[in-house]
């Protein structure tokens, strides 16, 4: 199976290394853009406008181990960027204290077009999805109130939330929306399959040539 090429839409998030989560974000940030061959997103983008500050905050939270009970497991621990945002080398995901989950981690690409989340489709809102892994015994095993408290007393996060959402008071809503902003920008619109589709779309838009039979 060919490795997909994933484009993170932030003009552009450039993956520096397959083994590193470090990225370069250009100064110009256009926000969320729908690829021309994709349908309209199911997620209400207007209700959570993606900004550079919001995206960067969401990315920092995605790799923040304070989301777990003993500050050792982050979202990125199971959704590994170099493994297509899933957990490589395991049949099932490994969470806090090396506890085993029941399934492996699903990838996080193209979530703007999803109407249900988790392998069993048990969550219907991307802004609520992180609650499940944060509170699951075999994943992060933490209470959401503790996560908010840890972030609120952190030396950096209140200022980052103020830049992104206008207030240094961290709420569950702003926390969830920041994570969504990062995940929404992970779009696999440049895989080999997509390149074929784009060529077909471009060909269909070209004017057809008429044969001159005179």
Protein Blocks (a to p, Z undefined) as FASTA:
>chain_A
ZZddddddehpaddfbfkbcbdcddfbdgbjaddfkbccdfbdfkloccdfklmmmmmmm
mmmmklpmnopacfklmmcfkloopaehiabdcdehhiacfbdcddfehklmpcbecjkl
pacbfklmmmmmmmpmklnopafklmmmmmmmpmklmmmmmmmnopabdcfklmmmmmmm
mmmmmccfkbfklmmmmmmmmmmmpccddddfZZ
